[in-house]
Amino acid sequence: MSLSKFAALFLLIVGGPAIAAEALISGGAARVAEIVDGDTLVLDDGRHVRLVGIQAPKLPLGRPHVKRQPFADQARSALEELTLGRTIRLSYGGRRTDRYDRQLAHLHDESGRWLQGDLLLRGLARVYSFRDNRTLVGDMLMLEREARIAGRGIWSHAFYRVRDTAETPRYLDSFQLVEGIVVDTAKVRGRTYLNFGEDWRSDFTVTISPKNKRRFREELFDLLALKGRRIRVRGWLYQRNGPMIDLTHPEQIEILEE
């Protein structure tokens, strides 16, 4: 894999011990006993760990409703290469466990390399963040962008490409990156809507609930001022009137240059 000078330097900086010490809370070290898929592993003490902030391509893992996604085997192999049989350091930046009782951790190897960053730069994962786990998401987005521009890994495959808003009806019930121009904005009973078409009943829309708007205000993020701007959003795409994505935190929006 060939990395740009920027990417190599950035990974060196964010992968060092300073990140774990300053931005994250240490969770100790353990040896990796098993690799489940490209973003999940098992420690020798039995704990399952989900690499927080990223989503690797999915493997079926015995689930008949889950199809093997492109690059799923490569992502699993990369995580195996980086961690299996080795000691890793766990660090936390938000909620520590999920509903499956998996650890939600940032991982560093013994050299200080940040494993989330490495997988993103290889193009073997996408940024997949939550409102209760936002630490280092900005850094992860930079690394994902580097891989996407270079066309590495998943970014060379149409399955993962950024969708135009007109395409969204074909990709319901999946995690997507969607890009388009905000045609209009509205606030209705405290909820904010970003409309990407003339008919909000059928066109793609982004919505932010009143309880989640606080996070945008804290970041001095004026949602209503996005009218006429080209933006990229990420999240779970579902049907309500037209195709819709709920935003819960500012890192789900990227404002694009004109």
Residue pairs with C-beta under 8 A, 6 or more apart in sequence:
1 121
1 122
1 152
3 11
3 121
4 146
4 150
6 146
7 121
7 143
7 146
10 117
10 139
10 142
10 143
10 146
11 113
11 114
11 117
11 118
11 121
11 143
14 114
14 117
14 136
14 139
15 108
15 112
15 113
15 114
15 117
15 118
16 112
17 108
17 112
19 108
19 114
19 136
20 26
20 89
20 91
20 106
20 108
20 112
23 93
23 135
23 136
24 91
24 92
24 93
24 106
24 135
24 136
25 91
25 92
25 93
26 89
26 90
26 91
27 89
27 90
27 91
27 92
27 96
27 103
27 105
28 89
28 90
29 87
29 88
29 89
29 90
30 43
30 44
30 45
30 47
30 87
30 88
30 90
31 43
31 44
31 85
31 86
31 87
31 88
32 41
32 42
32 43
32 44
32 83
32 84
32 85
32 86
32 87
32 88
33 42
33 43
33 44
34 41
34 42
34 84
35 41
35 42
35 76
35 79
35 80
35 83
35 84
36 42
36 48
36 61
36 76
37 56
37 58
37 59
37 61
37 72
37 75
37 76
37 79
38 56
38 57
38 59
38 72
38 74
38 75
38 76
38 78
38 79
38 119
38 124
38 125
39 50
39 51
39 54
39 55
39 56
39 75
39 79
39 119
39 125
40 48
40 49
40 50
40 51
40 102
41 48
41 49
41 51
41 79
41 83
41 84
42 48
42 49
43 49
47 102
47 103
48 100
48 101
48 102
48 103
49 90
49 102
49 103
49 105
49 107
50 98
50 102
50 103
50 104
50 105
51 79
51 105
51 106
51 107
51 115
51 116
51 119
51 125
52 93
52 94
52 104
52 105
52 106
52 116
52 133
53 106
53 116
53 127
53 128
53 129
53 133
53 136
53 137
53 140
54 116
54 119
54 120
54 125
54 126
54 127
54 128
54 140
55 125
55 126
55 127
55 128
55 175
56 72
56 75
56 76
56 79
56 119
56 124
56 125
57 69
57 70
57 71
57 72
57 74
57 75
57 124
57 125
57 154
58 66
58 67
58 68
58 69
58 72
59 66
59 68
59 69
59 72
59 73
59 76
60 66
60 67
60 68
69 159
70 154
70 157
70 159
70 160
71 123
71 124
71 153
71 154
71 157
74 124
74 153
75 119
75 124
75 125
75 153
78 118
78 119
78 122
78 124
79 115
79 119
82 109
82 113
82 115
82 118
83 107
83 109
83 115
86 109
86 110
87 109
87 110
88 107
88 108
88 109
88 110
88 115
89 107
89 108
89 109
89 110
90 103
90 105
90 106
90 107
91 105
91 106
91 107
91 108
92 104
92 105
92 106
93 106
93 133
93 134
93 135
93 136
94 104
94 130
94 132
94 133
94 134
94 135
95 104
95 130
95 132
95 133
96 103
96 104
96 105
97 103
97 104
98 104
104 133
106 114
106 115
106 116
106 135
106 136
107 114
107 115
107 116
108 114
108 115
109 115
116 125
116 136
116 140
117 139
117 140
117 143
119 125
120 126
120 127
120 140
120 143
120 144
120 147
121 143
121 146
121 147
121 152
122 147
122 152
122 153
123 147
123 148
123 150
123 151
123 152
123 153
123 154
123 155
123 156
124 153
124 154
125 144
125 154
126 144
126 154
126 160
126 175
126 177
126 234
127 137
127 140
127 141
127 144
127 234
127 251
128 175
128 234
129 137
129 140
129 249
129 251
129 252
130 248
130 249
131 212
131 215
131 248
131 249
134 249
134 251
137 251
138 251
141 251
141 254
147 153
147 155
148 155
148 162
154 160
155 161
162 177
162 178
162 179
162 232
163 171
163 176
163 177
163 178
163 179
164 178
164 179
164 180
165 178
165 179
165 180
165 196
165 197
165 203
165 204
166 204
168 176
168 178
168 204
168 237
168 242
168 243
169 242
169 243
171 237
171 243
172 237
172 238
172 239
172 243
173 236
173 237
173 238
174 236
174 237
175 234
175 235
175 236
175 237
176 234
176 235
176 237
176 245
177 232
177 233
177 234
178 204
178 232
178 233
178 234
178 237
178 245
179 230
179 231
179 232
179 233
179 256
180 196
180 204
180 230
180 231
181 196
181 228
181 229
181 230
181 231
182 194
182 195
182 196
182 226
182 227
182 228
182 229
182 230
182 231
183 195
183 196
183 197
183 198
183 203
183 227
184 195
184 227
185 192
185 193
185 194
185 195
185 223
185 224
185 225
185 226
185 227
186 192
186 193
186 195
186 200
187 193
187 224
190 209
190 210
190 213
191 207
191 208
191 209
191 210
192 207
192 208
192 213
192 223
192 224
193 200
193 205
193 206
193 207
194 205
194 206
194 207
194 208
194 223
194 226
194 231
195 203
195 205
196 203
196 204
196 205
196 206
197 203
197 204
197 242
199 242
200 241
200 242
201 241
201 242
202 241
202 242
203 242
203 243
204 242
204 243
204 244
205 241
205 242
205 243
205 244
206 233
206 244
206 245
206 246
206 247
207 244
207 245
207 246
207 247
208 216
208 223
208 246
208 247
208 248
209 246
209 248
212 247
212 248
212 249
213 223
215 248
215 249
215 250
216 223
216 249
216 250
219 250
221 250
221 253
226 253
226 255
229 255
229 256
230 255
230 256
230 258
231 253
231 254
231 255
231 256
232 253
232 254
232 256
233 245
233 247
233 252
233 253
233 254
234 245
234 252
235 245
235 246
235 247
235 252
236 245
236 246
237 243
237 244
237 245
238 244
238 245
245 252
247 253
